[in-house]
Amino acid sequence: MNNLAVIHAYLCADGYVIKNSEKSFYKYYMIGFRNTNLILLEDFQKKFQSAFDIKVHLEPGERCRLGSKKIYTFLVNTYGSFYSHHWELPQLEENELRKWLRAYFDCDGWVFCRSRQNRHIGLDSVNEKGIYQIKQALASLGIVSSVRKRSTRPIFSLIIYGKQNLFLFSQLIGFLHPEKKEKLQLVLDDFVSYLWQFPVKEKALKVYVKNILLEKAKIKPSQGIVRLCSSREENISRLQKELKTLYGLHSLYSKRINGLGTIYYELCVNKKSDVYCLVKNNLLSELEKEKWLKL
Protein backbone atom coordinates (compact mmCIF):
# COMPACT_ATOMS: atom_id res chain seq x y z
CA MET A 1 0.00 0.00 0.00
CA ASN A 2 1.60 3.26 -1.17
CA ASN A 3 2.19 6.34 1.02
CA LEU A 4 1.79 4.55 4.36
CA ALA A 5 5.27 5.61 5.49
CA VAL A 6 4.41 9.30 5.05
CA ILE A 7 1.01 8.88 6.72
CA HIS A 8 2.62 7.10 9.67
CA ALA A 9 5.24 9.85 10.10
CA TYR A 10 2.63 12.61 9.97
CA LEU A 11 0.51 10.84 12.58
CA CYS A 12 3.48 10.17 14.89
CA ALA A 13 4.61 13.78 14.73
CA ASP A 14 1.39 15.82 14.77
CA GLY A 15 -1.45 13.34 14.66
CA TYR A 16 -3.67 11.06 16.69
CA VAL A 17 -5.19 7.60 16.22
CA ILE A 18 -7.67 7.18 19.05
CA LYS A 19 -10.91 5.62 20.23
CA ASN A 20 -13.06 6.33 23.25
CA SER A 21 -13.51 4.10 26.30
CA GLU A 22 -14.82 0.56 25.88
CA LYS A 23 -17.39 1.42 28.54
CA SER A 24 -18.89 4.22 26.47
CA PHE A 25 -22.27 3.53 24.93
CA TYR A 26 -21.42 5.40 21.73
CA LYS A 27 -18.12 4.31 20.17
CA TYR A 28 -15.90 6.45 17.97
CA TYR A 29 -12.63 5.78 16.18
CA MET A 30 -10.79 8.90 15.06
CA ILE A 31 -7.71 9.56 12.92
CA GLY A 32 -6.47 13.14 12.73
CA PHE A 33 -3.48 15.22 11.67
CA ARG A 34 -3.03 18.69 13.20
CA ASN A 35 -0.92 21.32 11.44
CA THR A 36 -1.30 24.97 10.50
CA ASN A 37 0.47 24.62 7.15
CA LEU A 38 -1.97 24.06 4.28
CA ILE A 39 0.62 22.37 2.06
CA LEU A 40 1.23 19.67 4.67
CA LEU A 41 -2.48 19.24 5.32
CA GLU A 42 -3.14 18.82 1.60
CA ASP A 43 -0.26 16.37 1.30
CA PHE A 44 -1.69 14.28 4.14
CA GLN A 45 -5.13 14.39 2.54
CA LYS A 46 -3.71 13.31 -0.84
CA LYS A 47 -1.57 10.51 0.62
CA PHE A 48 -4.45 9.24 2.76
CA GLN A 49 -6.82 9.11 -0.20
CA SER A 50 -4.21 7.26 -2.25
CA ALA A 51 -3.67 4.70 0.52
CA PHE A 52 -7.25 4.13 1.69
CA ASP A 53 -9.39 5.41 -1.20
CA ILE A 54 -11.19 7.83 1.08
CA LYS A 55 -10.92 11.63 1.35
CA VAL A 56 -10.37 12.99 4.86
CA HIS A 57 -12.05 16.21 5.94
CA LEU A 58 -9.60 19.15 5.81
CA GLU A 59 -9.99 22.21 8.02
CA PRO A 60 -7.49 24.82 6.65
CA GLY A 61 -5.01 26.05 9.24
CA GLU A 62 -6.12 23.39 11.72
CA ARG A 63 -6.23 19.70 10.79
CA CYS A 64 -7.36 16.77 8.70
CA ARG A 65 -9.68 14.24 10.36
CA LEU A 66 -11.67 11.09 9.69
CA GLY A 67 -13.73 8.66 11.74
CA SER A 68 -13.24 5.05 10.72
CA LYS A 69 -13.11 1.87 12.83
CA LYS A 70 -11.72 -0.10 9.89
CA ILE A 71 -8.76 2.26 9.26
CA TYR A 72 -8.16 2.77 12.99
CA THR A 73 -7.92 -1.01 13.46
CA PHE A 74 -5.62 -1.40 10.46
CA LEU A 75 -3.23 1.34 11.63
CA VAL A 76 -3.04 0.13 15.24
CA ASN A 77 -2.61 -3.52 14.23
CA THR A 78 0.09 -2.58 11.71
CA TYR A 79 2.08 0.01 13.68
CA GLY A 80 1.05 -0.17 17.33
CA SER A 81 0.80 3.01 19.38
CA PHE A 82 0.79 6.50 17.87
CA TYR A 83 1.10 8.28 21.23
CA SER A 84 3.96 10.75 21.59
CA HIS A 85 5.92 8.65 24.11
CA HIS A 86 5.43 5.27 22.42
CA TRP A 87 5.49 5.43 18.61
CA GLU A 88 8.30 3.57 16.82
CA LEU A 89 9.93 4.08 13.45
CA PRO A 90 8.96 1.02 11.34
CA GLN A 91 11.37 -1.06 9.28
CA LEU A 92 11.40 0.53 5.83
CA GLU A 93 13.28 0.31 2.55
CA GLU A 94 15.58 3.29 1.97
CA ASN A 95 13.26 5.13 -0.38
CA GLU A 96 10.31 4.85 2.04
CA LEU A 97 12.56 5.73 4.99
CA ARG A 98 13.56 8.98 3.31
CA LYS A 99 9.89 9.84 2.79
CA TRP A 100 9.13 9.04 6.44
CA LEU A 101 11.95 11.29 7.64
CA ARG A 102 10.84 14.10 5.35
CA ALA A 103 7.30 14.05 6.72
CA TYR A 104 8.44 13.84 10.34
CA PHE A 105 10.95 16.71 10.02
CA ASP A 106 8.33 18.74 8.13
CA CYS A 107 6.20 18.60 11.28
CA ASP A 108 8.58 18.59 14.25
CA GLY A 109 11.86 19.77 12.75
CA TRP A 110 13.34 23.24 12.58
CA VAL A 111 16.15 24.96 10.69
CA PHE A 112 18.45 27.48 12.39
CA CYS A 113 20.92 29.79 10.65
CA ARG A 114 23.24 32.26 12.33
CA SER A 115 25.48 33.18 9.45
CA ARG A 116 28.91 31.52 9.59
CA GLN A 117 28.41 30.62 13.24
CA ASN A 118 25.59 28.18 13.91
CA ARG A 119 23.71 26.36 11.18
CA HIS A 120 21.74 23.25 11.99
CA ILE A 121 18.58 21.21 11.61
CA GLY A 122 16.94 19.97 14.78
CA LEU A 123 13.89 18.36 16.29
CA ASP A 124 12.55 17.72 19.79
CA SER A 125 10.67 14.69 21.10
CA VAL A 126 9.57 13.20 24.41
CA ASN A 127 10.08 9.77 22.83
CA GLU A 128 13.63 8.71 23.68
CA LYS A 129 13.48 5.42 21.78
CA GLY A 130 11.90 7.07 18.77
CA ILE A 131 14.44 9.88 18.52
CA TYR A 132 17.34 7.41 18.71
CA GLN A 133 15.68 5.39 15.95
CA ILE A 134 15.65 8.59 13.86
CA LYS A 135 19.34 9.14 14.66
CA GLN A 136 20.10 5.58 13.51
CA ALA A 137 18.00 6.05 10.36
CA LEU A 138 19.89 9.24 9.49
CA ALA A 139 23.20 7.43 10.06
CA SER A 140 22.12 4.71 7.60
CA LEU A 141 21.91 7.51 5.00
CA GLY A 142 25.35 8.85 5.96
CA ILE A 143 23.97 11.80 7.96
CA VAL A 144 25.63 12.32 11.36
CA SER A 145 23.50 13.74 14.18
CA SER A 146 23.68 14.09 17.95
CA VAL A 147 21.03 13.61 20.65
CA ARG A 148 20.93 15.19 24.09
CA LYS A 149 18.39 15.34 26.89
CA ARG A 150 17.21 18.76 28.01
CA SER A 151 18.37 19.62 31.51
CA THR A 152 15.07 21.23 32.55
CA ARG A 153 12.50 18.95 30.89
CA PRO A 154 12.17 15.28 29.84
CA ILE A 155 12.64 16.19 26.18
CA PHE A 156 15.28 14.90 23.78
CA SER A 157 16.80 17.09 21.07
CA LEU A 158 18.37 15.77 17.86
CA ILE A 159 20.72 18.14 16.03
CA ILE A 160 22.31 17.87 12.56
CA TYR A 161 25.43 20.05 12.15
CA GLY A 162 28.08 20.45 9.49
CA LYS A 163 28.18 21.25 5.79
CA GLN A 164 28.32 17.66 4.55
CA ASN A 165 25.48 16.47 6.81
CA LEU A 166 23.23 19.41 5.95
CA PHE A 167 23.86 19.00 2.21
CA LEU A 168 23.11 15.27 2.47
CA PHE A 169 19.88 16.00 4.33
CA SER A 170 18.86 18.42 1.59
CA GLN A 171 19.65 15.94 -1.18
CA LEU A 172 18.21 12.78 0.41
CA ILE A 173 15.36 14.05 2.60
CA GLY A 174 14.59 17.75 2.25
CA PHE A 175 11.44 19.61 3.25
CA LEU A 176 7.99 20.01 1.77
CA HIS A 177 7.17 22.75 4.31
CA PRO A 178 7.85 25.96 2.32
CA GLU A 179 9.35 28.08 5.11
CA LYS A 180 11.64 25.27 6.28
CA LYS A 181 12.63 24.51 2.70
CA GLU A 182 13.53 28.15 2.12
CA LYS A 183 15.49 28.39 5.37
CA LEU A 184 17.45 25.23 4.58
CA GLN A 185 18.49 26.82 1.28
CA LEU A 186 19.71 29.87 3.22
CA VAL A 187 21.78 27.54 5.38
CA LEU A 188 23.31 25.85 2.34
CA ASP A 189 24.02 29.17 0.65
CA ASP A 190 25.76 30.34 3.81
CA PHE A 191 28.39 27.62 3.27
CA VAL A 192 29.37 28.94 -0.15
CA SER A 193 32.44 30.84 1.07
CA TYR A 194 34.22 30.72 4.41
CA LEU A 195 37.01 33.06 3.41
CA TRP A 196 36.79 36.68 4.48
CA GLN A 197 37.39 39.04 1.57
CA PHE A 198 39.68 41.76 2.97
CA PRO A 199 39.70 44.94 0.81
CA VAL A 200 42.98 46.35 -0.48
CA LYS A 201 42.43 50.06 0.19
CA GLU A 202 43.07 51.13 3.78
CA LYS A 203 39.81 53.01 4.32
CA ALA A 204 37.67 50.12 3.10
CA LEU A 205 39.90 47.68 4.99
CA LYS A 206 39.31 49.53 8.27
CA VAL A 207 35.55 49.39 7.77
CA TYR A 208 35.69 45.70 6.93
CA VAL A 209 37.84 44.82 9.96
CA LYS A 210 35.59 46.90 12.20
CA ASN A 211 32.48 45.08 10.97
CA ILE A 212 34.08 41.70 11.62
CA LEU A 213 34.93 42.71 15.18
CA LEU A 214 31.51 44.24 15.84
CA GLU A 215 29.82 41.04 14.69
CA LYS A 216 32.14 38.37 16.07
CA ALA A 217 34.38 39.68 18.88
CA LYS A 218 33.28 38.64 22.37
CA ILE A 219 34.51 39.61 25.83
CA LYS A 220 35.32 36.68 28.10
CA PRO A 221 34.37 38.21 31.50
CA SER A 222 36.20 35.64 33.62
CA GLN A 223 39.54 36.67 32.08
CA GLY A 224 38.85 40.12 30.65
CA ILE A 225 40.08 39.11 27.20
CA VAL A 226 38.54 39.47 23.75
CA ARG A 227 38.13 36.37 21.61
CA LEU A 228 36.98 35.78 18.04
CA CYS A 229 36.59 32.53 16.10
CA SER A 230 36.56 31.27 12.52
CA SER A 231 36.59 27.86 10.85
CA ARG A 232 39.41 29.04 8.55
CA GLU A 233 42.93 29.70 9.74
CA GLU A 234 43.52 32.10 6.83
CA ASN A 235 40.82 34.41 8.18
CA ILE A 236 42.27 34.58 11.67
CA SER A 237 45.90 34.97 10.60
CA ARG A 238 44.98 37.77 8.19
CA LEU A 239 42.89 39.53 10.83
CA GLN A 240 45.78 39.29 13.28
CA LYS A 241 48.04 40.93 10.72
CA GLU A 242 45.60 43.75 9.95
CA LEU A 243 44.96 44.50 13.64
CA LYS A 244 48.70 44.91 14.10
CA THR A 245 49.09 47.08 10.99
CA LEU A 246 46.01 49.28 11.46
CA TYR A 247 45.90 49.64 15.24
CA GLY A 248 49.19 48.31 16.61
CA LEU A 249 47.29 45.59 18.48
CA HIS A 250 48.99 42.45 19.71
CA SER A 251 46.97 39.22 19.51
CA LEU A 252 47.47 35.47 19.57
CA TYR A 253 45.60 32.72 17.78
CA SER A 254 45.40 28.96 18.20
CA LYS A 255 43.70 25.88 16.81
CA ARG A 256 40.72 24.56 18.79
CA ILE A 257 38.34 21.57 18.70
CA ASN A 258 34.78 21.80 20.03
CA GLY A 259 32.68 19.09 21.67
CA LEU A 260 31.45 17.79 18.30
CA GLY A 261 35.02 17.38 17.02
CA THR A 262 34.85 20.42 14.71
CA ILE A 263 38.15 22.26 14.24
CA TYR A 264 38.15 26.05 14.47
CA TYR A 265 40.64 28.86 15.12
CA GLU A 266 40.47 31.36 17.95
CA LEU A 267 42.10 34.79 18.07
CA CYS A 268 42.58 36.37 21.51
CA VAL A 269 43.46 39.92 22.56
CA ASN A 270 44.85 39.47 26.07
CA LYS A 271 46.58 42.68 27.18
CA LYS A 272 44.43 45.26 28.97
CA SER A 273 45.95 48.06 26.89
CA ASP A 274 45.04 46.28 23.66
CA VAL A 275 41.49 45.57 24.84
CA TYR A 276 41.19 49.25 25.79
CA CYS A 277 42.34 50.14 22.27
CA LEU A 278 39.48 48.07 20.84
CA VAL A 279 36.99 49.87 23.07
CA LYS A 280 38.46 53.30 22.36
CA ASN A 281 38.27 52.75 18.59
CA ASN A 282 34.68 51.46 18.78
CA LEU A 283 35.69 48.05 17.51
CA LEU A 284 33.43 46.20 19.95
CA SER A 285 29.64 46.10 20.01
CA GLU A 286 27.79 48.05 22.69
CA LEU A 287 26.92 44.82 24.48
CA GLU A 288 30.57 43.73 24.64
CA LYS A 289 31.63 47.22 25.78
CA GLU A 290 29.17 47.00 28.66
CA LYS A 291 30.67 43.66 29.67
CA TRP A 292 34.14 45.21 29.64
CA LEU A 293 33.05 48.22 31.71
CA LYS A 294 31.68 45.90 34.40
CA LEU A 295 34.99 44.08 34.84
JOURTA-V562080 format. One record per backbone hydrogen bond with DSSP energy under -1.0 kcal/mol. NH is the residue of the N-H (numbers start at 1). CO is the residue of the C=O. If there is no record, write none. Layout:
# JOURTA-V562080
nh:NH co:CO
nh:NH co:CO
This chain:
# JOURTA-V562080
nh:7 co:3
nh:8 co:4
nh:9 co:5
nh:10 co:6
nh:11 co:7
nh:12 co:8
nh:13 co:9
nh:14 co:10
nh:15 co:11
nh:16 co:32
nh:18 co:30
nh:20 co:28
nh:24 co:21
nh:30 co:18
nh:31 co:66
nh:32 co:16
nh:33 co:64
nh:34 co:14
nh:35 co:62
nh:41 co:37
nh:42 co:38
nh:43 co:39
nh:44 co:40
nh:45 co:41
nh:46 co:42
nh:47 co:43
nh:48 co:44
nh:49 co:45
nh:50 co:46
nh:51 co:47
nh:52 co:48
nh:53 co:49
nh:57 co:65
nh:59 co:63
nh:62 co:59
nh:63 co:59
nh:64 co:33
nh:65 co:57
nh:66 co:31
nh:68 co:29
nh:72 co:68
nh:73 co:69
nh:74 co:70
nh:75 co:71
nh:76 co:72
nh:77 co:73
nh:78 co:74
nh:79 co:75
nh:80 co:76
nh:86 co:83
nh:87 co:83
nh:97 co:93
nh:98 co:94
nh:99 co:95
nh:100 co:96
nh:101 co:97
nh:102 co:98
nh:103 co:99
nh:104 co:100
nh:105 co:101
nh:106 co:102
nh:107 co:103
nh:108 co:104
nh:109 co:105
nh:110 co:122
nh:112 co:120
nh:114 co:118
nh:117 co:114
nh:118 co:114
nh:120 co:112
nh:121 co:160
nh:122 co:110
nh:123 co:158
nh:125 co:156
nh:128 co:126
nh:131 co:127
nh:132 co:128
nh:133 co:129
nh:134 co:130
nh:135 co:131
nh:136 co:132
nh:137 co:133
nh:138 co:134
nh:139 co:135
nh:140 co:136
nh:141 co:138
nh:142 co:139
nh:143 co:138
nh:146 co:159
nh:148 co:157
nh:150 co:155
nh:155 co:153
nh:156 co:125
nh:157 co:148
nh:158 co:123
nh:159 co:146
nh:160 co:121
nh:166 co:162
nh:167 co:163
nh:168 co:164
nh:169 co:165
nh:170 co:166
nh:171 co:167
nh:172 co:168
nh:173 co:169
nh:174 co:169
nh:181 co:177
nh:182 co:178
nh:183 co:179
nh:184 co:180
nh:185 co:181
nh:186 co:182
nh:187 co:183
nh:188 co:184
nh:189 co:185
nh:190 co:186
nh:191 co:188
nh:192 co:189
nh:198 co:196
nh:205 co:201
nh:206 co:202
nh:207 co:203
nh:208 co:204
nh:209 co:205
nh:210 co:206
nh:211 co:207
nh:212 co:208
nh:213 co:209
nh:214 co:210
nh:215 co:211
nh:216 co:212
nh:217 co:213
nh:218 co:227
nh:220 co:225
nh:223 co:220
nh:224 co:220
nh:226 co:269
nh:227 co:218
nh:228 co:267
nh:230 co:265
nh:236 co:232
nh:237 co:233
nh:238 co:234
nh:239 co:235
nh:240 co:236
nh:241 co:237
nh:242 co:238
nh:243 co:239
nh:244 co:240
nh:245 co:241
nh:246 co:242
nh:247 co:243
nh:248 co:244
nh:249 co:243
nh:252 co:268
nh:254 co:266
nh:256 co:264
nh:258 co:262
nh:261 co:258
nh:264 co:256
nh:265 co:230
nh:266 co:254
nh:267 co:228
nh:268 co:252
nh:269 co:226
nh:275 co:271
nh:276 co:272
nh:277 co:273
nh:278 co:274
nh:279 co:275
nh:280 co:276
nh:281 co:277
nh:282 co:279
nh:283 co:278
nh:289 co:285
nh:290 co:286
nh:291 co:287
nh:292 co:288
nh:293 co:289
nh:294 co:290
nh:295 co:292
